[in-house]
Amino acid sequence: MNTNKTLLCTAVAAAISPAVCASQEQPNILLIVGDDVGFADTEPYGSEVDTPNLVELAEEGVKFTNFHASPTSSVTRSMMLTGANSHEVGLGTFDYAVYPPAIGKPGYEGYLTHKGVTVATLLRDNGYHTYLSGKWHLGHDDGYLPDDRGFEHSYGILAGGSNHFNRNMMFPAKNEATALAIQEGKMPGIEPEPIYENGLRVKDKYPGEYSDQGYTEELISMIDSNKNSGKPFFAYLPFTAIHLPLQAPKSSFEDKVDYYVENGWDVVRKDRFERMKDMGVIPEDAQISPRNSLSRPWDKLTKDEKAWYGKKMAVAMGMMELQDQQIGQVTDYLKKIGEYDNTYIIYLADNGPEATDITGENVSELIRTWTQYHFDNSTENLGNADSSVSLGPEWASASTGGLSWFKAYTAEGGIRVPLIIKPAKEVLDSQGALQSGTSTNELAQVKDLAATILDVANVPHPGTEYQGREVAPMSGQSLIPYFTGQSDTIHSKDNPIPFELFGSGILLQGDYKIIRISVGMGGDNQWHMYNTKLDPAETNDVKSQYPELFKQMLSSYKEYEKAMNIVPVDEQWNPFENVK
């Protein structure tokens, strides 16, 4: 492993930049992604659950309270690994909810196209070991698997999720058997989710073991296999928790059931919001968002309903605590082999919490009836391998801690997520640099992580061409100058950051955000403007107070819309009801 000087000088590196061929200490990079983790689901961000390992990382590093991903998983991952806009690399939509008129259009392929050059590719070609263990969800076909996109060793599922105990599919398979069953009036069966290792389908290496526990053990094994190679590593650990189905060992959640049954989503949501204010995660005078149109008051539920819904949240938060324990396994291992201090550790969530209720009305009829047919979702059975439920809109609203909306929405509850970065030792606390334990409200965005990873490794981005193919340019900004005190901001107040998904557009710029949510998703299809630094729950529209700034931001968004060839979406379309 690389704790001493290492010479990284490949032919590719030399062709890009002679500076790469300098003798230097190269840090390791560990990138960890929590799946569907809400802004307030972890202890450093105001949760009531215990996540001591994330607390430790925040105390040793930097906690971002104004960091934005995309509203959905694979879209975030495409930008995180390439630093490019999602429409430039095929993720203008994703495979579970495609707007029909966008099918076949450039930028809407639903997988990471070869216009996206990943940080894994660039680091591998410049002397790094590159590992992935967990969820991919950026392509299912040969040529688009992890081993094709820069990962020397990869293991996990290609889909968005799977059963956490047995790795079966979480939804009906998209194949001829399913189509035939539907045609014959039969219910499609449950099929295993394929597991791939280095591009080949393999048997589950961890049968009977909880999903992310197996992925954690596999990542440690990957690192351990080359720990004496003298080369640094880039290790990517994309967890599948707390993605549906909500399942966990009973021991992880049984002590939490009474709390959530007795308090309910309205109290938990408010408590988290107030705790975030006390901790400085959000401003002291911030206002909580009003109840959205998909959510019901807790006190309208019957006793039996409260028992069922309360246990769902207990299972989800048991999954959250398990994830923290698995993070601790990796960090303990790095300490054991003497690599912890020389490793950048990045933790983030891919989007806000899951609001789709796969047993309710805001999902397609096929998924709802398939779930009801195959699983026992009685209160007593929740959390087990033969149960399958999701969080739903009310608990998702609590998971955000009172921000507006949730996953799939471009509102803050869908895109403002945790980001904690522990740099290698000596980066912080030096003269002019940030101090360990810093919490910052500086605007940052998921594309910035690709730029940061390359900066850490001293590997330049190739621009618009790599190894003879056209690639999308990187538009993220490295966080390193901000860490070291060379810059007091990450994005200037004049730098627009546009984004679109499902017809809902946003543009972030400085302290402000413009946003339009379609009617089909519960919005009014009108543009609004918020100061999201002061008003993270988007309660006060300031469009009329800053008409010139609003006009300029809207113009920047329209330019982006035109440049990306964004397909207009019918304002009545609802991706929840079209999940297939």
SVG drawing of the C-alpha trace seen along z (x, -y; Angstrom):
<svg xmlns="http://www.w3.org/2000/svg" viewBox="-58 -43 68 62">
<polyline fill="none" stroke="black" stroke-width="0.4" points="0.0,0.0 1.2,-3.5 2.3,-5.4 5.6,-6.3 6.6,-8.1 5.2,-6.3 6.1,-7.0 2.9,-7.2 4.0,-7.5 2.1,-5.6 2.2,-6.3 -1.4,-7.7 -0.4,-10.0 2.6,-11.3 0.5,-12.0 -2.0,-14.0 0.4,-15.9 4.0,-15.6 3.1,-16.8 1.5,-13.5 4.8,-11.8 6.2,-13.4 7.3,-11.4 4.7,-12.2 2.7,-10.7 -0.6,-9.5 -3.5,-9.2 -6.1,-6.5 -9.7,-7.4 -12.8,-5.7 -16.1,-6.7 -19.2,-5.5 -22.8,-6.1 -25.8,-5.6 -28.9,-4.7 -32.1,-6.9 -30.7,-8.3 -32.6,-11.4 -30.9,-14.7 -31.8,-14.2 -31.4,-10.4 -27.9,-10.4 -26.7,-11.6 -24.5,-14.4 -27.5,-15.9 -30.0,-15.8 -31.3,-12.2 -32.3,-10.4 -30.5,-7.2 -27.0,-6.3 -24.4,-6.6 -21.1,-7.0 -18.8,-6.2 -20.3,-9.0 -20.0,-11.3 -16.3,-10.4 -15.8,-11.1 -17.5,-14.5 -15.4,-15.4 -12.2,-14.6 -13.3,-16.1 -15.8,-18.5 -19.6,-18.3 -21.5,-20.0 -25.0,-21.2 -25.7,-22.8 -24.7,-19.9 -26.9,-18.8 -27.2,-15.5 -29.8,-14.7 -33.3,-13.4 -32.6,-9.8 -29.9,-7.3 -28.4,-6.5 -28.6,-10.1 -26.5,-11.2 -24.0,-8.4 -23.4,-9.4 -22.5,-12.9 -20.5,-11.8 -18.3,-9.5 -17.8,-11.7 -18.2,-15.3 -20.3,-16.0 -24.0,-17.0 -26.3,-14.0 -27.8,-14.7 -24.3,-14.7 -23.7,-11.1 -27.0,-9.4 -28.8,-9.9 -31.4,-12.5 -33.7,-9.9 -33.2,-6.5 -34.3,-3.0 -37.3,-2.7 -39.2,-5.7 -38.7,-6.8 -40.9,-9.6 -42.1,-7.9 -41.4,-10.7 -37.8,-10.8 -37.1,-7.2 -34.4,-7.0 -33.3,-10.6 -29.7,-11.4 -29.0,-12.0 -31.9,-9.8 -30.3,-6.4 -30.9,-5.5 -27.3,-4.2 -23.8,-5.8 -22.8,-6.2 -19.2,-6.2 -19.3,-10.0 -18.8,-9.7 -15.2,-9.0 -15.2,-7.9 -12.8,-8.8 -12.2,-5.1 -10.9,-4.9 -8.7,-7.9 -7.3,-6.7 -6.8,-3.1 -4.9,-4.4 -2.7,-6.5 -1.5,-3.9 -4.4,-3.4 -6.1,-0.1 -9.8,-0.6 -12.5,1.4 -16.3,1.4 -18.4,3.5 -22.2,3.0 -24.7,1.4 -23.8,0.2 -27.1,-0.9 -25.4,-2.6 -25.7,0.1 -26.7,3.7 -25.1,4.7 -21.6,5.7 -19.5,2.7 -21.3,0.8 -20.5,2.8 -18.1,1.7 -15.2,3.6 -15.7,1.7 -15.8,-1.7 -12.5,-1.6 -12.9,0.8 -10.1,3.4 -12.2,5.5 -16.0,5.3 -18.7,7.2 -22.4,6.6 -25.7,6.0 -26.4,4.0 -29.9,2.9 -31.2,0.3 -31.7,2.7 -32.6,6.2 -33.8,8.2 -31.4,7.6 -31.5,11.2 -31.5,13.3 -30.7,10.9 -34.0,11.6 -35.4,8.9 -37.3,6.1 -39.7,5.6 -41.0,8.0 -38.3,8.8 -38.3,7.1 -38.2,10.1 -40.3,12.4 -41.5,14.6 -43.0,11.5 -44.6,10.4 -46.0,13.9 -47.4,14.2 -49.2,10.9 -50.5,11.8 -51.9,15.1 -53.5,13.3 -51.0,14.8 -48.8,13.1 -45.1,12.9 -42.9,14.8 -39.9,13.6 -36.6,14.0 -33.0,13.7 -31.2,10.4 -28.1,11.2 -24.8,10.7 -21.7,9.8 -18.0,10.0 -15.6,8.4 -18.1,8.5 -19.2,12.1 -22.4,13.4 -21.6,15.3 -23.3,17.0 -23.8,14.9 -20.5,15.1 -22.3,14.2 -25.4,16.4 -27.6,15.7 -25.6,12.7 -27.2,9.2 -26.6,7.4 -24.4,4.5 -22.5,6.7 -21.4,8.9 -20.5,5.9 -18.4,4.5 -16.6,7.7 -15.9,8.0 -14.5,4.4 -12.2,5.1 -11.0,8.3 -10.3,6.4 -8.2,3.8 -6.4,6.5 -5.5,8.5 -3.2,5.7 -2.3,4.0 1.4,4.6 1.5,3.6 2.9,0.1 0.0,-1.5 -2.8,-3.6 -6.5,-2.6 -9.8,-4.1 -12.5,-2.1 -16.2,-2.7 -18.7,-1.2 -22.3,-2.0 -24.5,-0.5 -28.0,0.7 -29.5,-0.4 -31.8,-2.1 -33.3,-1.5 -36.5,0.6 -37.4,3.3 -37.2,2.2 -35.6,5.3 -33.2,5.8 -32.2,8.3 -34.7,7.9 -31.9,7.1 -31.2,3.9 -34.7,2.4 -36.7,4.0 -35.6,1.4 -36.9,-1.4 -40.5,-0.3 -42.1,-1.8 -40.5,-5.2 -41.8,-5.6 -45.2,-4.1 -45.6,-6.5 -44.3,-9.6 -45.3,-9.2 -44.0,-11.1 -45.3,-14.5 -43.4,-14.6 -40.3,-13.0 -40.2,-15.5 -40.6,-18.5 -38.1,-17.2 -35.4,-16.6 -36.0,-20.1 -35.5,-21.7 -32.5,-19.5 -30.9,-20.6 -31.4,-24.2 -29.8,-23.6 -26.8,-21.9 -26.4,-24.6 -27.2,-22.3 -29.9,-24.8 -30.4,-28.4 -32.0,-29.1 -34.8,-31.1 -35.6,-28.6 -39.2,-27.6 -40.4,-24.0 -42.1,-23.2 -45.9,-22.7 -47.3,-19.3 -47.3,-18.2 -50.3,-17.0 -49.3,-13.3 -49.0,-13.2 -51.6,-12.6 -51.6,-13.7 -50.4,-11.0 -53.3,-11.5 -55.8,-10.5 -54.4,-6.9 -56.0,-4.1 -54.0,-2.2 -53.3,0.7 -52.2,-1.7 -49.8,-3.4 -48.3,-0.1 -47.7,0.8 -46.3,-2.5 -44.3,-3.0 -42.6,0.4 -41.7,-0.5 -39.7,-3.5 -38.1,-1.4 -36.8,1.1 -35.5,-1.7 -33.6,-3.3 -32.3,0.1 -30.9,0.3 -29.3,-3.2 -27.5,-2.0 -26.3,1.1 -24.8,-1.0 -22.9,-3.1 -21.6,0.1 -20.4,1.3 -18.6,-2.0 -16.9,-1.4 -15.8,2.0 -14.0,0.4 -12.4,-2.4 -11.3,0.0 -9.6,2.1 -7.9,-0.9 -6.6,-1.8 -5.4,1.8 -3.3,1.8 -2.0,-1.8 -3.8,-3.4 -6.5,-5.4 -4.5,-8.6 -3.6,-8.4 -7.1,-8.0 -9.7,-10.5 -13.1,-9.1 -16.2,-10.6 -19.7,-9.7 -22.9,-11.0 -26.4,-9.9 -27.4,-9.6 -30.8,-11.4 -33.5,-12.1 -35.7,-9.4 -38.0,-7.1 -41.6,-8.4 -43.0,-5.8 -45.3,-3.4 -45.1,-0.1 -48.1,1.2 -50.1,-2.1 -51.5,-4.1 -48.4,-6.2 -46.9,-3.3 -47.8,-1.3 -50.6,1.3 -48.2,4.1 -45.7,3.4 -48.5,3.0 -50.3,6.2 -47.1,8.2 -45.9,7.0 -49.3,7.8 -49.3,11.3 -45.8,12.4 -45.1,10.9 -46.4,11.0 -46.5,7.4 -48.4,7.9 -47.2,5.8 -45.7,8.9 -43.7,9.8 -42.3,6.4 -38.5,6.4 -38.2,10.1 -37.0,11.5 -40.5,12.3 -41.8,8.8 -41.4,5.9 -42.4,2.3 -41.0,-1.1 -40.9,-4.3 -43.8,-6.2 -44.4,-10.0 -45.0,-10.7 -42.0,-9.0 -39.9,-10.4 -41.0,-13.9 -39.7,-13.1 -36.4,-11.7 -35.7,-15.0 -36.2,-16.7 -38.8,-19.1 -37.4,-20.0 -39.8,-20.2 -40.7,-17.0 -38.3,-14.0 -36.7,-11.6 -37.6,-12.2 -38.3,-15.9 -35.9,-18.7 -37.0,-20.4 -34.5,-20.4 -35.9,-17.3 -35.1,-15.4 -31.6,-16.8 -30.1,-18.2 -28.3,-15.2 -25.5,-14.5 -21.9,-14.9 -19.0,-14.3 -15.4,-14.3 -12.5,-13.2 -9.3,-14.2 -6.0,-12.5 -4.1,-13.6 -2.4,-17.0 -4.7,-18.5 -6.9,-20.2 -5.8,-22.2 -2.7,-23.6 -2.3,-27.3 -5.1,-28.8 -6.9,-25.5 -10.3,-24.5 -10.3,-23.0 -11.3,-19.4 -14.9,-19.2 -15.9,-22.2 -19.5,-22.4 -20.0,-24.5 -23.1,-25.9 -21.1,-26.6 -23.0,-25.5 -21.6,-22.3 -22.9,-19.8 -22.4,-16.2 -20.3,-16.9 -17.8,-18.5 -16.9,-15.1 -15.4,-13.9 -13.3,-17.0 -12.2,-16.6 -11.2,-12.9 -9.1,-13.7 -7.5,-16.7 -6.7,-14.5 -5.0,-12.0 -3.3,-14.7 -4.8,-13.3 -6.1,-15.8 -9.4,-15.5 -8.7,-15.0 -11.3,-17.6 -13.4,-16.5 -11.4,-13.5 -9.9,-10.4 -8.1,-7.6 -9.6,-8.5 -13.2,-9.0 -15.3,-12.1 -16.1,-12.6 -18.2,-15.1 -16.2,-17.9 -16.1,-18.1 -18.1,-21.0 -17.7,-20.2 -15.4,-22.2 -12.7,-20.6 -13.3,-21.1 -9.5,-21.0 -8.8,-24.7 -11.7,-25.3 -10.3,-22.8 -6.8,-24.2 -7.8,-27.8 -6.8,-28.8 -10.4,-29.8 -13.1,-30.9 -15.8,-29.6 -16.5,-26.6 -18.9,-28.1 -18.9,-31.9 -22.2,-33.7 -22.1,-34.1 -21.7,-30.4 -25.1,-28.8 -25.6,-25.1 -28.7,-24.0 -30.4,-20.6 -33.5,-18.9 -35.4,-15.6 -38.9,-14.5 -39.8,-18.0 -38.9,-19.7 -36.0,-22.1 -33.8,-23.9 -30.9,-26.3 -28.6,-26.9 -26.6,-30.1 -24.9,-31.5 -27.5,-31.5 -30.4,-31.2 -32.4,-28.6 -35.1,-28.7 -37.4,-25.7 -40.4,-24.5 -42.3,-21.3 -44.8,-19.9 -48.5,-19.5 -48.2,-15.7 -45.8,-15.6 -47.9,-17.9 -46.4,-21.3 -48.0,-24.2 -45.5,-24.1 -44.6,-27.7 -41.1,-29.0 -40.3,-30.0 -37.2,-31.4 -35.8,-30.7 -32.8,-31.7 -31.9,-28.1 -29.0,-29.1 -31.4,-30.9 -34.6,-29.1 -33.7,-25.4 -37.3,-24.3 -38.3,-26.6 -41.1,-28.4 -40.6,-32.0 -40.7,-32.7 -38.5,-35.7 -39.0,-36.0 -40.7,-39.3 -38.0,-40.7 -35.2,-40.0 -36.7,-40.3 -33.4,-40.9 -31.6,-38.0 -34.6,-35.8 -34.6,-36.8 -30.9,-36.2 -31.1,-32.8 -34.1,-31.7 -32.2,-32.8 -29.2,-30.6 -31.5,-27.7 -33.1,-28.2 -29.7,-28.2 -28.9,-24.9 -32.2,-23.4 -31.4,-24.3 -27.8,-23.1 -28.8,-19.7 -31.7,-19.2 -34.0,-18.6 -37.3,-16.9 -40.3,-18.9 -42.4,-16.8 -46.2,-16.8 -47.0,-18.7 -49.5,-16.0 -47.0,-13.1 -46.2,-11.4 -43.1,-9.1 -44.3,-7.4 -47.3,-5.9 -45.1,-4.9 -42.4,-3.0 -42.1,0.3"/>
</svg>
